[in-house]
């Protein structure tokens, strides 16, 4: 799997150590940027008054719990959040 870094964080570390004072000469600063998105993380939460439905902790979109559970849905179909956060209300962890 590819790994990505935050260019500014690396350049800041270099400048703090006086390794890279000229950004135009810095190999990190000259490297091409990758087209990536930040991964959102969430979990399925059951509706307190209706256990047949669950909602995404990120976008609050509701889905039928039977479908989510039986199909082992690991991402919210609405916002794309990865469902890997710790469960807080007794749902099975995905």
Helices and strands as residue ranges (DSSP letters): H 7-16, G 23-25, H 27-30, E 41-42, E 44-47, E 50-56, E 62-64, H 65-70, E 82-83
